[in-house]
């Protein structure tokens, strides 16, 4: 099926993976790289059985000329997901997606892998692995990741101290010394991936994802579901609200030291945003064909 969202409208059609029919309950979808000079490491995958927002992890330690592994991880997960049977439970799905990225090797230091929020049509559930925003009905579940919170707070504090000492906002945006000061943490961060640690986090990187990092959210009939990468600030109820929320933060805090501090990335000159972003909104429904499965755990 050909994607219905043309690049002229800002959608990155190369970051959509679509298999089967287009779900009638899918009302909004958007995915875009943070700027024209790079490809998005966010991927949106859609099939008859699953809808997912997948966020490939970026590493500031990648260096010039080295390929970004986040897109490779995210695309592998999206491609595998759209081929999976729809009756899987969360544990089964996560294990199969982990196997799908098992042979990918990141050619850079620092964090690697991908995180995802997956809506299962037949199970009437959202499964979350890692820091992706989720909304189910009235309940919002923002992306959270302790190690990223620690790094973002350190980066902001370092840069704010430099500003207080006379540095300019333009200098902070251009060189981001706070992030560079955090490179030693980024170098060792992979040890926390899928680890039993207070700062451990779930990620698809080829290693087994512990059950404690697989979050399951039950979805009621006619509930609205929002899945959004952390390129947005929250799982807002509509794409327009999410875009307005993000645009206000970018306009008022381009150095990412206040409203945008949690993103830990400044808005670079010529960029569209501080990070890749993806958003999906849909309404849950219960097809007649799955009536015998609706009680599955």
Backbone as JSON, one array per atom type, in Angstrom:
{
  "sequence": "XXXXXXXXXXXXXXXXXXXXXXXXXXXXXXXXXXXXXXXXXXXXXXXXXXXXXXXXXXXXXXXXXXXXXXXXXXXXXXXXXXXXXXXXXXXXXXXXXXXXXXXXXXXXXXXXXXXXXXXXXXXXXXXXXXXXXXXXXXXXXXXXXXXXXXXXXXXXXXXXXXXXXXXXXXXXXXXXXXXXXXXXXXXXXXXXXXXXXXXXXXXXXXXXXXXXXXXXXXXXXXXXXXXXXXXXXXXXXXXXXXXXXXXXXXXXXXXXXXXXXXXXXXXXXXXXXXXXXXXXXXXXXXXXXXXXXXXXX",
  "N": [[0.84, -1.2, 0.0], [0.5, 2.24, -0.77], [1.78, 4.93, 1.09], [-0.35, 7.44, 2.52], [0.38, 9.95, 3.16], [1.91, 12.61, 1.9], [5.29, 13.64, 1.15], [5.46, 16.33, 0.7], [3.86, 17.5, 2.56], [5.37, 17.44, 4.78], [5.75, 14.98, 5.88], [7.79, 12.17, 6.46], [8.06, 9.91, 4.24], [9.73, 7.77, 3.86], [10.09, 6.78, 6.32], [7.94, 5.33, 7.09], [6.47, 2.19, 7.56], [4.41, 0.02, 6.09], [2.03, -2.52, 6.02], [-0.4, -4.65, 4.58], [-3.85, -3.64, 4.93], [-5.0, -0.2, 5.34], [-5.7, 0.86, 8.52], [-8.98, 1.72, 9.5], [-9.45, 3.0, 11.84], [-7.33, 4.6, 12.4], [-6.46, 7.78, 12.9], [-4.64, 9.95, 12.94], [-1.32, 10.51, 11.87], [2.14, 11.03, 11.96], [5.51, 11.55, 11.03], [8.83, 12.64, 11.2], [12.13, 13.71, 10.38], [14.64, 15.45, 12.35], [15.84, 17.43, 10.91], [16.75, 18.66, 7.59], [19.14, 17.52, 6.79], [19.53, 14.92, 7.57], [18.38, 11.51, 7.98], [15.37, 10.29, 9.43], [15.44, 8.71, 12.6], [13.28, 7.79, 13.84], [10.59, 5.56, 13.36], [7.46, 4.67, 11.99], [5.27, 2.0, 12.16], [2.76, 0.09, 10.57], [0.24, -2.31, 10.46], [-2.32, -4.81, 9.75], [-2.65, -5.83, 12.26], [-1.06, -4.5, 14.13], [0.04, -1.31, 15.37], [2.67, 0.91, 15.58], [4.99, 3.11, 17.19], [8.33, 3.68, 16.81], [11.46, 4.32, 18.1], [14.61, 4.93, 17.2], [17.72, 4.84, 18.86], [19.88, 7.57, 19.3], [23.36, 8.34, 19.21], [25.55, 10.65, 20.54], [28.2, 10.14, 20.39], [28.84, 9.1, 18.02], [30.31, 10.3, 15.94], [31.73, 11.99, 13.06], [30.92, 10.79, 9.84], [30.46, 8.15, 10.56], [27.97, 5.62, 10.34], [24.59, 6.08, 11.45], [23.15, 4.03, 13.83], [20.62, 3.87, 14.89], [18.42, 4.17, 13.12], [18.64, 1.82, 11.63], [18.16, -0.18, 13.57], [15.52, 0.57, 14.29], [14.08, 0.34, 11.85], [14.4, -2.39, 11.35], [12.95, -3.49, 13.46], [10.37, -2.45, 12.9], [9.85, -3.61, 10.38], [9.91, -6.35, 11.02], [7.8, -6.44, 12.88], [5.47, -5.91, 11.36], [5.17, -8.26, 10.04], [4.47, -10.15, 11.88], [2.29, -12.57, 13.49], [-1.03, -11.77, 14.65], [-1.93, -12.66, 17.14], [-0.15, -12.73, 19.23], [1.17, -12.43, 22.58], [2.45, -9.84, 24.79], [5.03, -10.55, 25.77], [5.84, -12.58, 23.97], [5.88, -11.16, 21.56], [7.84, -9.18, 22.06], [10.12, -10.77, 22.41], [10.42, -11.9, 19.84], [10.88, -9.61, 18.31], [13.23, -8.75, 19.47], [14.93, -10.79, 18.61], [14.95, -10.14, 15.93], [16.67, -7.99, 15.71], [19.03, -8.96, 16.49], [21.42, -9.39, 15.1], [22.43, -6.95, 14.44], [25.01, -4.64, 14.61], [26.3, -1.92, 16.28], [28.3, 0.63, 14.96], [29.62, 2.41, 16.61], [30.43, 4.15, 19.66], [28.68, 4.38, 22.84], [25.09, 4.78, 23.54], [22.84, 2.42, 21.99], [20.37, 0.88, 19.87], [16.77, 0.52, 20.01], [13.62, 1.88, 21.03], [10.11, 1.34, 21.75], [6.55, 1.79, 21.32], [3.75, -0.17, 21.1], [0.69, -0.87, 19.64], [-1.63, -3.4, 20.0], [-4.01, -4.78, 18.02], [-5.66, -7.05, 18.3], [-5.27, -7.89, 20.94], [-6.04, -5.67, 22.33], [-4.38, -3.86, 23.67], [-1.65, -1.73, 24.7], [1.78, -2.0, 24.34], [4.74, -1.15, 25.88], [8.15, -0.54, 25.52], [10.72, 1.0, 26.82], [11.41, 4.58, 26.5], [8.87, 5.99, 25.38], [6.11, 8.07, 24.62], [2.78, 7.52, 25.81], [-0.74, 7.52, 25.55], [-3.82, 6.53, 26.84], [-7.12, 6.7, 26.46], [-8.25, 8.87, 28.92], [-5.93, 8.86, 30.3], [-2.59, 9.68, 30.65], [0.7, 8.61, 29.93], [3.63, 9.59, 30.21], [6.85, 9.51, 28.53], [9.56, 8.09, 30.26], [12.81, 7.87, 31.64], [15.33, 7.06, 33.65], [18.18, 7.33, 33.42], [18.43, 9.07, 31.27], [17.17, 11.3, 32.33], [18.99, 11.99, 34.32], [21.28, 12.62, 32.8], [20.29, 14.74, 31.26], [19.73, 16.66, 33.22], [22.3, 17.15, 34.24], [23.6, 18.13, 31.92], [22.1, 20.49, 31.4], [22.59, 21.94, 33.78], [25.37, 22.33, 33.64], [25.62, 23.85, 31.29], [24.06, 26.08, 31.97], [25.6, 27.14, 34.01], [27.8, 27.99, 32.53], [26.57, 29.96, 30.98], [25.92, 31.77, 33.0], [28.45, 32.58, 33.57], [29.12, 34.13, 31.42], [29.04, 33.09, 28.82], [27.42, 32.87, 25.58], [24.03, 32.27, 24.44], [23.99, 31.42, 21.8], [26.54, 30.28, 21.55], [26.29, 28.11, 23.27], [24.31, 26.63, 21.95], [25.65, 26.03, 19.56], [28.0, 24.56, 20.28], [27.42, 23.01, 22.51], [28.6, 22.46, 25.23], [27.87, 21.29, 27.66], [26.75, 18.81, 27.0], [28.99, 17.6, 25.86], [30.59, 17.43, 28.11], [29.3, 15.4, 29.37], [30.01, 13.12, 28.01], [31.65, 10.96, 29.08], [29.75, 9.59, 30.68], [27.9, 8.79, 28.72], [29.49, 7.0, 27.32], [29.65, 4.76, 28.99], [27.04, 4.13, 29.37], [25.68, 2.01, 27.87], [25.97, -0.26, 29.48], [23.85, -0.25, 31.17], [21.66, -1.01, 29.73], [18.81, -2.96, 29.54], [19.38, -3.9, 32.07], [19.66, -5.08, 35.47], [19.36, -2.73, 37.47], [19.15, 0.32, 39.38], [19.08, 2.4, 37.54], [18.66, 1.08, 35.22], [17.33, 0.3, 31.94], [14.77, -0.46, 29.51], [15.26, -1.75, 26.24], [15.38, -2.45, 22.75], [17.97, -4.15, 21.77], [19.08, -6.47, 20.97], [19.67, -8.03, 23.15], [18.03, -9.88, 25.8], [14.96, -8.53, 26.83], [14.09, -7.72, 30.02], [11.16, -8.72, 31.88], [10.23, -6.74, 33.57], [10.66, -4.41, 32.22], [8.79, -4.36, 30.27], [6.0, -2.8, 29.66], [2.49, -2.95, 30.03], [-0.52, -1.76, 28.85], [-3.91, -1.79, 29.23], [-6.57, -1.41, 26.91], [-9.65, 0.09, 26.5], [-12.81, -0.45, 24.79], [-13.43, 1.78, 22.17], [-11.69, 3.62, 23.25], [-9.42, 6.33, 22.9], [-6.17, 6.22, 21.59], [-2.87, 7.3, 21.91], [0.33, 7.32, 20.6], [3.61, 8.4, 20.86], [6.85, 9.55, 20.03], [9.77, 10.54, 21.99], [10.53, 12.87, 20.83], [8.51, 14.61, 20.93], [6.96, 16.54, 23.57], [5.04, 15.45, 25.19], [2.3, 13.06, 25.4], [0.16, 14.38, 23.77], [-3.34, 15.14, 23.1], [-3.96, 15.5, 20.43], [-2.41, 15.76, 17.19], [-2.02, 18.39, 16.4], [-2.02, 19.77, 18.87], [0.23, 18.6, 20.03], [2.23, 19.46, 18.27], [2.0, 22.25, 18.59], [2.66, 22.53, 21.29], [5.31, 21.62, 21.26], [6.45, 23.48, 19.46], [6.21, 25.92, 20.83], [7.97, 25.45, 22.96], [10.39, 25.16, 21.56], [10.63, 27.7, 20.46], [10.91, 29.32, 22.72], [12.97, 28.21, 24.17], [15.5, 27.48, 22.77], [18.05, 26.49, 23.32], [17.62, 24.37, 24.94], [17.47, 24.35, 27.82], [15.56, 24.87, 29.64], [12.28, 24.73, 29.34], [12.61, 22.82, 27.39], [14.55, 21.19, 28.38], [14.55, 18.46, 29.13], [14.78, 17.12, 26.75], [17.39, 17.39, 26.07], [18.8, 18.3, 23.87], [19.77, 20.84, 21.69], [18.1, 23.24, 19.52], [19.31, 23.22, 16.46], [20.86, 25.44, 14.04], [19.0, 25.8, 11.07], [17.65, 23.44, 11.43], [14.59, 21.5, 11.79], [13.53, 20.69, 14.16], [14.48, 19.79, 17.55], [14.84, 17.1, 17.77], [14.2, 13.95, 16.11], [10.78, 13.15, 15.36], [7.69, 11.47, 16.02], [4.27, 10.53, 15.71], [1.19, 9.05, 16.52], [-2.3, 8.67, 16.37], [-5.17, 6.91, 17.29], [-8.33, 5.14, 17.37], [-9.54, 2.72, 19.54], [-10.97, -0.41, 18.65], [-13.15, -3.26, 18.45], [-12.95, -5.82, 16.46], [-15.36, -8.01, 14.93], [-14.32, -10.49, 14.32], [-12.51, -11.12, 16.28], [-13.75, -11.79, 18.61], [-13.63, -14.05, 20.19], [-11.17, -13.85, 21.3], [-10.96, -11.7, 22.92], [-10.82, -11.87, 25.65], [-8.33, -12.69, 26.32], [-5.3, -12.63, 28.25]],
  "CA": [[0.0, 0.0, 0.0], [1.25, 3.49, -0.82], [1.43, 5.84, 2.19], [-1.27, 8.5, 2.1], [0.88, 11.23, 3.65], [2.97, 13.0, 0.99], [6.44, 14.35, 1.72], [5.24, 17.77, 0.57], [3.21, 17.95, 3.78], [6.31, 17.33, 5.87], [5.88, 13.61, 6.35], [8.93, 11.42, 5.94], [7.45, 8.66, 3.78], [10.71, 6.7, 3.98], [10.09, 6.3, 7.71], [6.7, 4.59, 7.3], [6.45, 0.8, 7.12], [2.99, -0.29, 6.05], [1.73, -3.83, 5.46], [-1.82, -4.91, 4.67], [-4.73, -2.5, 4.71], [-4.85, 0.97, 6.21], [-6.76, 0.75, 9.53], [-9.95, 2.82, 9.46], [-9.47, 3.68, 13.14], [-6.12, 5.41, 12.51], [-6.92, 9.12, 12.53], [-3.53, 10.88, 12.73], [0.01, 9.9, 11.81], [3.17, 11.97, 11.52], [6.89, 11.19, 11.36], [9.72, 13.56, 10.5], [13.48, 13.89, 10.92], [14.8, 16.75, 13.01], [16.32, 18.42, 9.96], [16.86, 18.18, 6.21], [20.44, 16.93, 6.51], [19.64, 13.56, 8.09], [17.18, 10.69, 7.9], [14.75, 10.07, 10.73], [15.63, 7.46, 13.32], [11.94, 7.37, 14.24], [9.87, 4.79, 12.36], [6.1, 4.28, 12.31], [4.92, 0.75, 11.49], [1.32, -0.13, 10.57], [-0.26, -3.51, 9.79], [-3.68, -5.12, 10.17], [-2.66, -6.28, 13.65], [-0.25, -3.68, 15.02], [0.47, 0.04, 15.03], [3.78, 1.17, 16.49], [5.98, 4.18, 17.08], [9.62, 3.1, 17.14], [12.44, 5.4, 18.19], [15.99, 4.47, 17.22], [18.53, 5.64, 19.77], [20.99, 8.32, 18.73], [24.53, 8.47, 20.07], [26.41, 11.79, 20.22], [29.58, 9.67, 20.26], [28.97, 8.43, 16.73], [31.39, 10.9, 15.17], [31.46, 12.28, 11.66], [31.18, 9.75, 8.87], [30.01, 6.83, 10.99], [26.53, 5.51, 10.13], [23.72, 6.05, 12.62], [22.56, 2.69, 13.95], [19.26, 3.94, 15.38], [17.46, 3.91, 12.04], [18.72, 0.4, 11.27], [17.42, -0.91, 14.6], [14.1, 0.9, 14.23], [13.49, -0.24, 10.64], [14.36, -3.84, 11.51], [11.83, -3.78, 14.34], [9.15, -2.17, 12.18], [9.67, -4.62, 9.33], [9.57, -7.62, 11.68], [6.5, -6.34, 13.52], [4.38, -5.97, 10.39], [5.06, -9.64, 9.55], [4.14, -11.04, 12.98], [0.87, -12.89, 13.68], [-1.68, -10.81, 15.54], [-2.4, -13.22, 18.4], [0.94, -12.8, 20.19], [1.11, -11.58, 23.76], [3.55, -8.87, 24.82], [6.31, -11.24, 25.94], [6.17, -13.25, 22.72], [6.2, -10.14, 20.56], [9.12, -8.55, 22.4], [11.21, -11.72, 22.15], [10.62, -12.02, 18.4], [11.49, -8.37, 17.83], [14.63, -8.78, 19.93], [15.66, -11.67, 17.69], [15.07, -9.48, 14.63], [17.78, -7.03, 15.72], [20.15, -9.63, 17.15], [22.65, -9.37, 14.31], [22.85, -5.58, 14.17], [26.12, -4.17, 15.44], [26.51, -0.47, 16.17], [29.7, 0.97, 14.66], [29.94, 3.62, 17.37], [30.32, 4.02, 21.11], [27.51, 4.99, 23.42], [23.82, 4.07, 23.47], [22.42, 1.85, 20.72], [19.14, 0.1, 19.94], [15.54, 1.25, 19.74], [12.5, 1.7, 21.96], [8.87, 1.29, 20.97], [5.21, 1.59, 21.88], [3.06, -1.0, 20.12], [-0.73, -1.15, 19.89], [-2.08, -4.69, 19.48], [-5.43, -4.71, 17.69], [-6.4, -8.21, 18.83], [-5.16, -7.94, 22.4], [-6.57, -4.43, 22.9], [-3.36, -3.43, 24.63], [-0.43, -1.06, 24.26], [2.99, -2.53, 24.98], [5.8, -0.14, 25.81], [9.51, -0.88, 25.89], [11.53, 2.21, 26.74], [10.85, 5.92, 26.73], [7.94, 6.47, 24.35], [4.89, 8.59, 25.23], [1.55, 6.76, 25.58], [-2.0, 7.97, 26.14], [-4.96, 5.63, 26.66], [-8.28, 7.41, 26.98], [-7.92, 10.08, 29.67], [-4.72, 8.64, 31.09], [-1.32, 9.92, 29.96], [1.87, 7.93, 30.49], [4.77, 10.2, 29.52], [8.11, 8.78, 28.46], [10.44, 8.29, 31.41], [14.03, 7.06, 31.62], [16.14, 7.67, 34.69], [19.53, 7.7, 32.99], [18.3, 10.27, 30.44], [16.87, 12.43, 33.22], [20.24, 12.38, 34.98], [22.15, 13.27, 31.82], [19.7, 16.03, 30.86], [19.91, 17.61, 34.32], [23.72, 17.52, 34.28], [23.89, 18.97, 30.76], [21.49, 21.8, 31.6], [23.29, 22.64, 34.86], [26.69, 22.72, 33.14], [25.47, 24.95, 30.33], [23.57, 27.26, 32.69], [26.75, 27.73, 34.71], [28.59, 28.72, 31.54], [25.82, 31.18, 30.66], [26.09, 32.7, 34.12], [29.82, 33.08, 33.51], [29.33, 35.02, 30.29], [28.85, 32.46, 27.5], [26.19, 33.27, 24.91], [23.13, 31.19, 24.07], [24.44, 30.93, 20.49], [27.69, 29.4, 21.77], [25.78, 26.88, 23.87], [23.63, 25.88, 20.9], [26.6, 25.57, 18.54], [29.01, 23.59, 20.75], [26.81, 22.21, 23.58], [29.65, 21.95, 26.12], [27.3, 20.44, 28.7], [26.66, 17.45, 26.46], [30.36, 17.07, 25.73], [31.06, 17.09, 29.45], [28.63, 14.16, 29.76], [30.45, 12.0, 27.17], [32.05, 9.76, 29.85], [28.55, 8.85, 31.06], [27.37, 8.16, 27.52], [30.35, 5.88, 26.94], [29.38, 3.58, 29.82], [25.59, 3.93, 29.47], [25.18, 0.73, 27.38], [25.96, -1.28, 30.53], [22.55, -0.17, 31.85], [20.61, -1.48, 28.84], [18.18, -4.21, 29.98], [20.15, -4.32, 33.24], [19.05, -5.02, 36.8], [20.01, -1.59, 38.11], [18.19, 1.41, 39.58], [19.02, 3.22, 36.33], [18.51, 0.22, 34.05], [16.23, 0.69, 31.05], [14.43, -1.42, 28.47], [15.62, -1.34, 24.88], [15.63, -3.5, 21.77], [19.37, -4.08, 21.31], [19.54, -7.83, 20.73], [19.69, -8.77, 24.41], [16.68, -10.13, 26.29], [14.32, -7.45, 27.58], [13.43, -8.26, 31.21], [9.72, -8.47, 31.94], [9.93, -5.49, 34.28], [10.75, -3.31, 31.27], [7.69, -4.49, 29.3], [4.79, -2.22, 30.25], [1.27, -3.33, 29.33], [-1.65, -0.89, 29.15], [-5.16, -2.28, 28.66], [-7.3, -0.39, 26.15], [-11.07, -0.19, 26.42], [-13.46, -0.23, 23.51], [-13.61, 3.18, 21.79], [-10.67, 4.48, 23.84], [-8.43, 6.92, 22.01], [-4.8, 5.84, 21.92], [-1.82, 8.12, 21.32], [1.72, 6.87, 20.73], [4.47, 9.47, 20.36], [8.24, 9.45, 20.46], [10.16, 11.63, 22.9], [10.73, 14.1, 20.08], [7.46, 15.47, 21.45], [7.1, 16.75, 25.01], [4.01, 14.73, 25.92], [1.32, 12.4, 24.51], [-0.99, 15.28, 23.66], [-4.53, 14.49, 22.57], [-4.01, 15.63, 18.98], [-1.14, 16.14, 16.58], [-1.9, 19.85, 16.44], [-1.61, 20.17, 20.22], [1.61, 18.16, 20.23], [3.08, 20.36, 17.49], [1.98, 23.58, 19.22], [3.41, 22.38, 22.54], [6.72, 21.54, 20.89], [6.88, 24.73, 18.82], [6.36, 26.93, 21.87], [9.22, 25.16, 23.69], [11.52, 25.46, 20.67], [10.72, 29.16, 20.31], [11.29, 29.98, 23.98], [14.12, 27.56, 24.81], [16.24, 26.77, 21.71], [19.25, 25.84, 23.86], [17.16, 23.21, 25.73], [17.92, 24.52, 29.21], [14.39, 25.12, 30.48], [11.12, 23.93, 28.94], [13.06, 21.74, 26.5], [15.74, 20.6, 28.98], [14.48, 17.01, 29.18], [15.18, 16.58, 25.46], [18.86, 17.4, 26.13], [19.33, 18.59, 22.54], [19.35, 22.18, 21.27], [17.6, 23.43, 18.16], [20.45, 23.66, 15.66], [20.5, 26.3, 12.9], [18.53, 25.1, 9.88], [16.9, 22.23, 11.78], [13.15, 21.66, 11.97], [13.25, 20.47, 15.57], [15.66, 19.34, 18.28], [14.94, 15.65, 17.67], [13.21, 13.31, 15.26], [9.52, 13.02, 16.08], [6.65, 10.66, 15.4], [3.01, 10.63, 16.46], [0.06, 8.27, 15.99], [-3.53, 8.67, 17.17], [-6.16, 5.97, 16.77], [-9.42, 4.77, 18.27], [-9.63, 1.28, 19.7], [-12.22, -1.05, 18.27], [-13.11, -4.71, 18.63], [-13.51, -6.47, 15.28], [-16.16, -9.19, 15.23], [-13.53, -11.7, 14.13], [-11.65, -11.43, 17.41], [-14.57, -11.84, 19.81], [-13.22, -15.17, 21.03], [-9.85, -13.6, 21.84], [-10.94, -10.45, 23.66], [-10.57, -12.11, 27.07], [-6.97, -13.14, 26.55], [-4.55, -11.71, 29.13]],
  "C": [[0.87, 1.25, 0.0], [0.84, 4.39, 0.34], [0.59, 7.01, 1.69], [-0.79, 9.87, 2.53], [2.07, 11.66, 2.81], [4.08, 13.77, 1.67], [6.25, 15.86, 1.66], [4.57, 18.35, 1.81], [4.12, 17.81, 5.0], [6.5, 15.93, 6.4], [7.07, 12.94, 5.68], [8.43, 10.05, 5.51], [8.43, 7.5, 3.84], [10.79, 6.15, 5.39], [8.76, 5.67, 8.1], [6.87, 3.17, 6.77], [5.01, 0.33, 7.23], [2.79, -1.64, 5.37], [0.24, -4.1, 5.62], [-2.64, -3.66, 4.41], [-4.45, -1.37, 5.67], [-5.99, 0.97, 7.22], [-7.68, 1.97, 9.52], [-9.97, 3.61, 10.77], [-8.24, 4.53, 13.37], [-6.41, 6.81, 11.99], [-5.8, 10.11, 12.28], [-2.21, 10.12, 12.77], [1.0, 10.94, 11.29], [4.53, 11.42, 11.92], [7.8, 12.09, 10.55], [11.08, 13.61, 11.19], [13.61, 15.27, 11.54], [15.32, 17.83, 12.06], [16.53, 17.82, 8.59], [18.15, 17.43, 5.91], [20.58, 15.49, 6.98], [18.32, 12.83, 7.93], [16.66, 10.42, 9.32], [15.15, 8.72, 11.3], [14.36, 7.04, 14.04], [11.3, 6.64, 13.06], [8.45, 4.56, 12.88], [5.76, 3.05, 11.49], [3.42, 0.49, 11.66], [1.02, -1.42, 9.83], [-1.7, -3.73, 10.23], [-3.76, -5.4, 11.67], [-1.94, -5.36, 14.63], [-0.07, -2.27, 14.46], [1.54, 0.41, 16.04], [4.53, 2.44, 16.15], [7.29, 3.62, 17.62], [10.67, 4.19, 17.06], [13.84, 4.8, 18.29], [16.85, 5.4, 18.05], [19.68, 6.3, 19.03], [22.15, 8.37, 19.72], [25.36, 9.67, 19.65], [27.87, 11.38, 20.02], [29.84, 9.04, 18.9], [30.12, 8.99, 15.92], [31.03, 11.09, 13.71], [31.8, 11.08, 10.79], [30.73, 8.37, 9.28], [28.48, 6.75, 10.86], [25.77, 5.49, 11.44], [23.04, 4.69, 12.69], [21.09, 2.74, 14.34], [18.23, 3.64, 14.32], [17.46, 2.44, 11.64], [17.97, -0.45, 12.28], [15.92, -0.69, 14.45], [13.43, 0.28, 13.0], [13.4, -1.76, 10.75], [13.18, -4.25, 12.4], [10.5, -3.56, 13.62], [8.84, -3.21, 11.12], [9.25, -5.95, 9.93], [8.16, -7.57, 12.26], [5.36, -6.51, 12.53], [4.21, -7.37, 9.8], [4.63, -10.61, 10.64], [2.65, -11.37, 13.01], [0.26, -12.02, 14.76], [-2.09, -11.34, 16.89], [-1.32, -13.33, 19.46], [0.61, -12.0, 21.44], [2.37, -10.72, 23.8], [4.91, -9.56, 24.9], [6.75, -11.91, 24.64], [6.61, -12.25, 21.66], [7.57, -9.53, 20.82], [10.28, -9.5, 22.1], [11.48, -11.88, 20.66], [11.25, -10.76, 17.81], [12.94, -8.26, 18.28], [15.47, -9.65, 19.0], [15.89, -10.99, 16.35], [16.22, -8.49, 14.57], [19.06, -7.66, 16.28], [21.46, -9.57, 16.41], [23.13, -7.97, 13.98], [23.95, -5.18, 15.15], [26.31, -2.68, 15.21], [27.99, -0.18, 15.98], [30.09, 2.26, 15.37], [29.84, 3.3, 18.85], [29.02, 4.64, 21.59], [26.24, 4.19, 23.2], [23.51, 3.58, 22.06], [21.16, 1.02, 20.94], [17.94, 0.96, 19.59], [14.52, 0.95, 20.82], [11.21, 1.8, 21.16], [7.65, 1.27, 21.87], [4.38, 0.95, 20.78], [1.61, -1.19, 20.53], [-1.09, -2.46, 19.22], [-3.58, -4.64, 19.28], [-6.2, -5.84, 18.36], [-6.37, -8.28, 20.35], [-5.76, -6.72, 23.09], [-5.66, -3.93, 24.01], [-2.32, -2.57, 23.92], [0.72, -1.65, 25.05], [4.1, -1.49, 24.8], [7.12, -0.72, 26.32], [10.34, 0.37, 25.72], [10.73, 3.49, 26.81], [10.1, 6.45, 25.52], [6.68, 6.95, 25.07], [3.68, 7.72, 24.85], [0.38, 7.49, 26.24], [-3.06, 6.93, 25.82], [-6.17, 6.28, 27.29], [-7.85, 8.7, 27.67], [-6.56, 10.0, 30.36], [-3.46, 8.79, 30.23], [-0.19, 9.24, 30.7], [3.11, 8.46, 29.76], [6.0, 9.3, 29.52], [8.98, 9.11, 29.66], [11.63, 7.35, 31.32], [15.03, 7.72, 32.55], [17.5, 8.13, 34.24], [19.48, 8.95, 32.11], [17.98, 11.5, 31.28], [18.14, 12.93, 33.89], [21.16, 13.13, 34.03], [21.61, 14.65, 31.45], [19.89, 17.07, 31.95], [21.36, 18.08, 34.41], [24.06, 18.47, 33.13], [23.35, 20.38, 30.95], [22.24, 22.6, 32.67], [24.65, 23.15, 34.39], [26.57, 23.93, 32.21], [24.95, 26.22, 31.0], [24.69, 27.94, 33.47], [27.63, 28.52, 33.75], [27.89, 30.01, 31.13], [25.99, 32.22, 31.76], [27.49, 33.31, 34.13], [30.13, 33.92, 32.29], [29.21, 34.41, 28.92], [27.53, 32.92, 26.91], [25.33, 32.04, 24.61], [23.56, 30.59, 22.73], [25.62, 29.98, 20.64], [27.24, 28.06, 22.36], [25.11, 26.01, 22.81], [24.64, 25.27, 19.93], [27.5, 24.45, 19.05], [28.5, 22.66, 21.84], [27.86, 21.61, 24.53], [29.11, 21.06, 27.24], [27.16, 19.0, 28.24], [28.04, 16.83, 26.33], [30.93, 16.67, 27.09], [30.45, 15.77, 29.94], [29.07, 12.95, 28.93], [30.92, 10.79, 27.97], [30.85, 8.93, 30.32], [27.96, 8.12, 29.87], [28.19, 6.95, 27.1], [30.02, 4.61, 27.72], [27.89, 3.27, 29.9], [25.11, 2.58, 28.95], [25.16, -0.38, 28.43], [24.63, -1.31, 31.28], [21.41, -0.71, 31.0], [20.11, -2.86, 29.28], [18.85, -4.78, 31.23], [19.33, -4.21, 34.52], [19.79, -3.96, 37.61], [18.96, -0.52, 38.35], [18.05, 2.32, 38.37], [18.97, 2.36, 35.06], [17.3, 0.64, 33.22], [16.01, -0.38, 29.99], [14.73, -0.88, 27.09], [15.75, -2.58, 24.01], [17.06, -3.34, 21.25], [19.95, -5.45, 21.02], [19.67, -8.66, 21.98], [18.26, -8.89, 24.94], [16.18, -8.94, 27.11], [13.64, -8.06, 28.8], [11.96, -7.86, 31.28], [9.39, -7.16, 32.64], [10.03, -4.27, 33.38], [9.69, -3.4, 30.17], [6.42, -4.0, 29.98], [3.59, -2.56, 29.38], [0.13, -2.43, 29.8], [-2.89, -1.45, 28.46], [-5.93, -1.12, 28.04], [-8.76, -0.8, 26.07], [-11.64, 0.08, 25.04], [-13.75, 1.26, 23.33], [-12.67, 4.13, 22.51], [-9.8, 5.07, 22.74], [-7.04, 6.56, 22.52], [-3.85, 6.77, 21.19], [-0.48, 7.47, 21.63], [2.59, 7.96, 20.14], [5.88, 9.29, 20.88], [8.59, 10.63, 21.36], [10.69, 12.84, 22.15], [9.6, 15.09, 20.33], [7.6, 15.55, 22.97], [6.13, 15.92, 25.82], [3.1, 14.02, 24.92], [0.05, 13.23, 24.41], [-2.12, 14.64, 22.88], [-4.69, 14.6, 21.06], [-2.64, 16.02, 18.46], [-0.95, 17.65, 16.63], [-1.44, 20.33, 17.81], [-0.16, 19.78, 20.49], [2.59, 19.08, 19.5], [3.14, 21.75, 18.13], [2.8, 23.58, 20.51], [4.91, 22.39, 22.26], [7.22, 22.87, 20.33], [7.09, 25.83, 19.85], [7.67, 26.71, 22.64], [10.44, 25.48, 22.84], [11.73, 26.96, 20.53], [11.27, 29.83, 21.56], [12.57, 29.41, 24.59], [14.95, 26.8, 23.78], [17.5, 26.07, 22.2], [18.91, 24.63, 24.72], [17.72, 23.24, 27.15], [16.77, 24.75, 30.17], [13.26, 24.2, 30.09], [11.51, 22.72, 28.11], [14.23, 20.95, 27.11], [15.73, 19.08, 28.95], [14.89, 16.37, 27.85], [16.69, 16.54, 25.32], [19.51, 17.62, 24.77], [18.87, 19.98, 22.14], [18.77, 22.17, 19.86], [18.73, 24.02, 17.33], [20.0, 24.55, 14.5], [20.11, 25.46, 11.69], [17.72, 23.85, 10.17], [15.42, 22.54, 11.93], [12.76, 21.49, 13.44], [14.54, 20.01, 16.24], [15.88, 17.84, 18.15], [13.97, 15.16, 16.61], [11.91, 13.17, 16.06], [8.52, 12.19, 15.29], [5.43, 10.61, 16.32], [1.95, 9.8, 15.74], [-1.12, 8.43, 16.93], [-4.55, 7.76, 16.51], [-7.25, 5.75, 17.81], [-9.51, 3.26, 18.33], [-10.98, 0.77, 19.21], [-12.05, -2.55, 18.41], [-13.76, -5.38, 17.43], [-14.29, -7.72, 15.66], [-15.34, -10.47, 15.17], [-12.68, -12.04, 15.34], [-12.43, -11.57, 18.72], [-14.17, -12.96, 20.74], [-11.9, -14.91, 21.72], [-9.83, -12.41, 22.79], [-10.65, -10.64, 25.14], [-9.17, -12.58, 27.36], [-6.23, -12.15, 27.42], [-3.61, -10.85, 28.33]]
}
